[in-house]
Amino acid sequence: MEADPSVGFIGTLAPEGRGTLFELEALGGAFERRFRRMRPEYDEMPWGTLDVSDLPEAETIAARKAWTGAAFQEYRTAVACTATLRALLECKAPVDLVALATRFPLDEMVHVELCARMAMELGGGTDLRSIPIESSWTPTRRSARSCARRSSSLASSASARRSRSR
């Protein structure tokens, strides 16, 4: 089951020219060094080696849009993961379960950065704007929705891996 890319926890995609621009930044310095130590695989990627000079411009733009959209999706997933953490804490879940779940937002932020960097390798991110979701949703409702989507996505991925290995 594929998640609807127009619906999410930091908003829905906005019509062109409207909404809040999706932009990313990093503080750098000690914060970035700590982040890199926590997830060193980012630095192992062969950045700067992608040659897109032979690709038609339309394909490059489509790829940039896809990677920018993927970064946005991963960012929304990070938001959902933090809502899930909050729900776990609010319901006094076992300490080891909460501790395990703290890794998920970090993983998603690495995915955000990887996707954004791929867009940059292709020539830069594209204009992507969102409209915030309704604030009437409680963190618990957002977390439940996120868990359901994530479980469905994980189940689909596991099923696909099993069928490829046969």
C-alpha positions as CSV (number, residue, x, y, z in Angstrom):
1,M,0.0,0.0,0.0
2,E,1.5,3.3,-1.1
3,A,1.1,6.3,1.2
4,D,-0.6,9.3,-0.4
5,P,2.2,11.9,-0.9
6,S,-0.2,14.8,-0.7
7,V,-1.2,14.1,2.9
8,G,1.1,14.3,5.9
9,F,2.0,15.5,9.3
10,I,3.5,18.8,8.4
11,G,0.9,19.5,5.8
12,T,-0.5,18.8,2.4
13,L,1.2,19.8,-0.7
14,A,0.1,23.3,-1.7
15,P,-0.9,24.6,-5.2
16,E,2.0,26.2,-7.0
17,G,3.0,29.5,-5.5
18,R,1.1,29.0,-2.3
19,G,1.9,27.6,1.1
20,T,5.1,27.4,3.1
21,L,8.3,26.7,1.2
22,F,10.0,23.4,2.2
23,E,13.6,24.4,3.0
24,L,16.3,22.7,5.0
25,E,19.4,24.0,6.8
26,A,22.1,22.7,9.1
27,L,23.8,24.5,11.9
28,G,27.2,22.9,11.2
29,G,30.0,22.9,13.7
30,A,29.8,20.7,16.8
31,F,26.2,19.8,16.0
32,E,27.0,18.5,12.6
33,R,30.1,16.6,13.8
34,R,28.0,14.9,16.5
35,F,25.3,14.0,13.9
36,R,28.0,12.6,11.6
37,R,29.4,10.4,14.4
38,M,26.0,9.1,15.1
39,R,25.4,8.1,11.5
40,P,28.7,8.0,9.6
41,E,27.3,6.3,6.5
42,Y,26.4,9.7,5.0
43,D,30.1,10.5,4.6
44,E,30.7,7.2,2.9
45,M,28.5,8.1,-0.1
46,P,30.3,9.0,-3.3
47,W,29.1,12.6,-3.3
48,G,30.2,14.7,-6.3
49,T,30.5,11.7,-8.7
50,L,27.0,11.9,-10.4
51,D,27.3,13.1,-14.0
52,V,24.0,14.2,-15.4
53,S,25.4,16.0,-18.4
54,D,24.0,13.4,-20.8
55,L,20.5,13.4,-19.4
56,P,17.8,15.4,-21.0
57,E,16.9,18.5,-19.0
58,A,13.3,17.3,-18.5
59,E,14.5,14.1,-16.9
60,T,16.9,15.9,-14.6
61,I,14.1,18.2,-13.5
62,A,11.8,15.3,-12.9
63,A,14.6,13.6,-10.8
64,R,15.2,16.8,-8.8
65,K,11.4,17.0,-8.1
66,A,11.3,13.3,-7.0
67,W,14.3,13.7,-4.6
68,T,12.9,17.0,-3.2
69,G,9.5,15.2,-2.7
70,A,11.3,12.3,-1.0
71,A,13.1,14.6,1.4
72,F,9.7,16.2,2.3
73,Q,8.2,12.8,2.8
74,E,11.0,11.7,5.1
75,Y,10.7,15.0,7.0
76,R,7.0,14.3,7.6
77,T,7.9,10.8,8.7
78,A,10.4,12.3,11.3
79,V,7.5,14.4,12.6
80,A,5.3,11.4,12.9
81,C,8.1,9.5,14.7
82,T,8.4,12.2,17.3
83,A,4.6,12.2,17.8
84,T,4.8,8.5,18.3
85,L,7.6,9.0,20.9
86,R,5.4,11.5,22.7
87,A,2.5,9.1,22.7
88,L,4.8,6.3,24.1
89,L,6.0,8.7,26.9
90,E,2.5,9.9,27.6
91,C,1.2,6.3,28.1
92,K,4.2,5.4,30.2
93,A,5.4,2.8,27.8
94,P,8.3,0.6,29.0
95,V,11.6,2.5,29.1
96,D,13.4,0.1,26.8
97,L,10.7,0.5,24.2
98,V,10.8,4.3,24.3
99,A,14.6,4.2,24.2
100,L,14.5,2.0,21.1
101,A,12.0,4.3,19.4
102,T,14.2,7.4,20.0
103,R,16.4,6.1,17.1
104,F,13.6,6.5,14.5
105,P,13.6,10.3,14.2
106,L,17.4,10.2,13.8
107,D,17.0,7.6,11.0
108,E,14.4,9.8,9.3
109,M,16.6,12.9,9.4
110,V,19.4,11.0,7.8
111,H,17.0,10.0,5.1
112,V,15.9,13.6,4.7
113,E,19.5,14.7,4.3
114,L,20.3,11.9,1.8
115,C,17.3,12.7,-0.4
116,A,18.1,16.5,-0.2
117,R,21.7,15.8,-1.1
118,M,20.6,13.7,-4.1
119,A,18.5,16.6,-5.3
120,M,21.6,18.9,-4.9
121,E,23.7,16.4,-6.9
122,L,21.2,16.8,-9.7
123,G,21.3,20.5,-9.7
124,G,19.3,21.6,-6.6
125,G,16.0,21.1,-4.9
126,T,12.7,22.2,-6.5
127,D,10.0,24.5,-5.2
128,L,7.8,22.4,-2.9
129,R,5.3,24.1,-0.7
130,S,2.9,22.8,1.9
131,I,-0.1,23.8,3.8
132,P,-0.1,22.9,7.5
133,I,-2.6,20.2,8.7
134,E,-5.5,20.9,10.9
135,S,-4.3,21.5,14.5
136,S,-7.3,19.7,15.8
137,W,-5.6,16.4,15.5
138,T,-4.1,15.2,18.8
139,P,-0.6,13.8,18.9
140,T,-2.1,10.4,19.7
141,R,-4.3,10.4,16.6
142,R,-1.4,11.5,14.5
143,S,0.8,8.8,16.0
144,A,-1.9,6.1,15.4
145,R,-2.2,7.1,11.8
146,S,1.5,7.2,11.4
147,C,2.0,3.7,12.9
148,A,-0.7,2.3,10.7
149,R,0.9,3.7,7.5
150,R,4.4,2.8,8.6
151,S,3.4,-0.8,9.5
152,S,1.7,-1.2,6.1
153,S,4.8,0.2,4.4
154,L,7.1,-2.1,6.3
155,A,4.9,-5.1,5.7
156,S,4.9,-4.3,1.9
157,S,8.7,-3.9,1.9
158,A,9.2,-7.2,3.7
159,S,6.8,-9.0,1.4
160,A,8.7,-7.6,-1.7
161,R,12.0,-8.7,-0.2
162,R,10.8,-12.2,0.4
163,S,9.4,-12.5,-3.2
164,R,12.7,-11.3,-4.7
165,S,14.7,-13.8,-2.7
166,R,12.7,-16.7,-4.0
